[in-house]
Amino acid sequence: MKRAWHIAGKEILQNRRDPLALLFTIVLPVIFTVFLGLLIPSGDEGDTRLPLAVVDEDGTRASQELIDGLADIPLLELKTSSAAAIDSAVQDQKVAAGLIIPDGFGEAAEAGRPVALTFIRVETSSGAQSVWEAVEGALSRSNAATLAAEVAAEQVSAETGRPLDQGLLRSALSIAESHLAAPAIGIEVIDAGDSPVARSGGFQQSSTGALVNWVLFGLLGVCSTVVWERKNGLLSRLSAAGVRSSEILGGKTLAMVALTFAQQLLLVLLGQFAFGVDYFSSPLALLFIMISLSLLATAFGLLIASVLRSEQAVVAATVVTALLLAALGGAWFPLEVTSAGFSKIAHVLPSAWIMDAFHGITLKGWGVADILKPIGIVWIWIVAVASVALWRFRPE
């Protein structure tokens, strides 16, 4: 074990003398954290409703009732506009879509005549399609109430002899609307729980994502060191001096874990105090996650260095491995914005479980008990990858 500590000390000292170490461990992670934090919208900020510009050219009670009905739709945020400004507002994407209620709408509605509203949108906008479906639903409910009122008023008139006038139609419409507002068949909504990453975004995503991404890229250090030492015969001389392979890998593991843990600590402090990411809701859970991430990166680095021999192959394999683990694991973007199938595939990788654990403690206040499942899966990967690395490692 003493030999492993000596090897670890040598690795740490060598890393301190590397001029690129500061760039890849601190400078680039901070830059990416700020850039992605500003780029990715926060999961809990702002109004998520879609803005709909409305022009009321009719100004009657009927048009106002339609506007009130649209305002009650949770998806929509109504904005009053003018006919001259609505086209440019839609084209400039200041609003998701526009709706013009024409003059004569109220008169036509009372008389039961067809009337056309003008809906303005950008054809390729998915938001506009959602707005249109909401508007169409509101119009369908209004048409259903009007039709029901007309049928009911006609029946009352036929049976009582009362004239079919506007007063009777308004009374029937009021009754129809009250019944439609409280339908006989309803839907009970049950919350099945949300994902620990459901609200990730902004610096909550970029801070944890950059941390995982750049720790994984840190495995390039241990890979290149092993290849260089093997190429120059240093590992062979250690082996000839009686140093076992387990001691060599143990020393490099200690050094890599210490270096990546220090990198994580700096990024965690930056995220906590500069960007408001609540890493310290459970310090013990955070410690377990950080140690697990450091060991995971080290295990992959040692595996690559044990299997491959040339510097070019090691660099290529290291970059590809780090990119795949970071990108597919949700370090670059929240997995909740992807399809359910993609998320399931991503959770085959240990990096996705690391991201879940980080988001769990920063967004939901997870404790040690809550991270046992994701970190347990990560440790299965660590043991498997490290075992293969130890089995394949050769000093020559």
URMO-V840952 format. One record per pair of residues at least 12 apart in sequence whose ideal C-beta (glycine too) atoms are under 6 Angstrom apart, sorted by sequence separation. I is the first residue (numbers start at 1). GAP is how many residues later the second one is. D is the distance in whole Angstrom. If there is no record, write none. Layout:
I,GAP,D ; I,GAP,D
This chain:
86,12,4 ; 304,13,5 ; 304,14,6 ; 357,14,5 ; 153,15,5 ; 79,16,6 ; 101,16,6 ; 153,16,5 ; 357,17,5 ; 100,18,4 ; 328,18,5 ; 356,18,5 ; 357,18,6 ; 153,19,4 ; 99,20,6 ; 149,20,6 ; 152,20,4 ; 329,20,5 ; 300,21,6 ; 328,21,6 ; 353,21,4 ; 98,22,4 ; 329,22,3 ; 330,22,5 ; 149,23,4 ; 329,23,4 ; 52,24,5 ; 54,24,5 ; 97,24,4 ; 149,24,4 ; 325,24,6 ; 353,24,5 ; 354,24,6 ; 50,25,6 ; 330,25,4 ; 353,25,5 ; 51,26,5 ; 52,26,6 ; 53,26,5 ; 55,26,5 ; 264,26,5 ; 325,26,4 ; 329,26,6 ; 149,27,5 ; 49,28,4 ; 51,28,5 ; 53,28,4 ; 55,28,5 ; 148,28,4 ; 350,28,5 ; 261,29,6 ; 90,30,5 ; 222,30,6 ; 55,31,6 ; 96,31,4 ; 97,31,4 ; 145,31,5 ; 350,31,4 ; 96,32,5 ; 145,32,5 ; 53,33,5 ; 261,33,5 ; 97,34,4 ; 222,34,5 ; 260,34,4 ; 96,35,5 ; 145,35,6 ; 53,36,5 ; 257,37,4 ; 260,37,6 ; 63,38,5 ; 257,41,6 ; 53,42,4 ; 63,42,5 ; 218,42,5 ; 256,42,4 ; 58,43,5 ; 63,43,6 ; 51,44,4 ; 62,44,4 ; 51,45,6 ; 52,45,6 ; 53,45,4 ; 54,45,5 ; 55,45,5 ; 56,45,5 ; 57,45,6 ; 58,45,5 ; 215,45,5 ; 253,45,5 ; 50,46,4 ; 57,46,5 ; 60,46,3 ; 58,47,4 ; 62,47,5 ; 58,48,5 ; 211,53,6 ; 249,53,6 ; 296,54,6 ; 211,56,5 ; 76,58,6 ; 75,59,5 ; 73,61,5 ; 293,61,5 ; 207,64,4 ; 70,68,5 ; 207,68,6 ; 289,68,5 ; 69,69,5 ; 207,70,5 ; 203,72,4 ; 204,73,6 ; 203,74,6 ; 286,75,6 ; 285,76,5 ; 50,77,5 ; 215,78,6 ; 219,78,5 ; 223,78,5 ; 52,79,5 ; 218,79,6 ; 222,79,4 ; 226,79,4 ; 282,79,5 ; 281,80,6 ; 50,81,5 ; 216,81,5 ; 219,81,5 ; 223,81,5 ; 215,82,5 ; 219,82,3 ; 223,82,5 ; 285,82,6 ; 296,82,6 ; 303,82,5 ; 279,83,6 ; 285,83,5 ; 292,83,5 ; 299,83,5 ; 306,83,5 ; 227,84,5 ; 278,84,5 ; 281,84,5 ; 284,84,5 ; 277,85,5 ; 282,85,5 ; 300,85,6 ; 303,85,6 ; 307,85,6 ; 285,86,5 ; 292,86,5 ; 296,86,5 ; 299,86,4 ; 303,86,4 ; 306,86,4 ; 227,87,5 ; 288,87,6 ; 295,87,5 ; 299,87,4 ; 302,87,4 ; 306,87,4 ; 223,91,5 ; 223,95,5 ; 220,98,5 ; 219,99,6 ; 217,105,5 ; 216,106,4 ; 216,109,5 ; 216,110,5 ; 213,113,4 ; 213,118,4 ; 212,119,4 ; 209,122,4 ; 205,129,5 ; 200,134,5 ; 197,137,6 ; 198,138,6 ; 197,139,5 ; 249,141,6 ; 212,142,6 ; 245,148,5 ; 208,150,4 ; 44,155,5 ; 43,156,4 ; 239,156,4 ; 43,157,6 ; 43,158,4 ; 204,158,6 ; 42,159,4 ; 200,159,5 ; 236,159,5 ; 41,160,5 ; 42,160,3 ; 196,160,5 ; 235,160,4 ; 236,160,6 ; 40,161,5 ; 40,162,6 ; 197,162,4 ; 196,163,5 ; 196,164,4 ; 199,164,6 ; 37,165,6 ; 40,165,5 ; 37,166,4 ; 196,168,5 ; 37,169,4 ; 36,170,4 ; 33,173,5 ; 33,174,5 ; 33,177,4 ; 32,178,5 ; 29,181,5 ; 29,185,4 ; 25,238,5 ; 29,238,6 ; 3,240,5 ; 4,243,5 ; 8,243,5 ; 12,243,5 ; 3,244,5 ; 7,244,3 ; 11,244,3 ; 15,244,6 ; 4,246,4 ; 8,246,4 ; 4,247,4 ; 8,247,4
